[in-house]
Amino acid sequence: MLTKHEVHVEMTRRHYVGLFHRVLG
């Protein structure tokens, strides 16, 4: 079971990974 903090961290990480790939691409 994820805590709200862990869910937020995962969402934020995915968001920045997506931005990173868009910048590189």
HURA-V673633 format. One record per residue. N is the residue number from 1. D_CENTER is the distance of its C-alpha to the mean C-alpha in Angstrom with 1 decimal. Layout:
n;d_center
N;D_CENTER
N;D_CENTER
This chain:
n;d_center
1;18.2
2;14.9
3;15.4
4;13.9
5;12.4
6;10.7
7;9.4
8;8.2
9;6.6
10;4.9
11;4.0
12;3.4
13;2.1
14;2.3
15;3.9
16;5.3
17;6.0
18;7.6
19;9.4
20;10.5
21;12.0
22;13.6
23;15.2
24;16.5
25;17.7
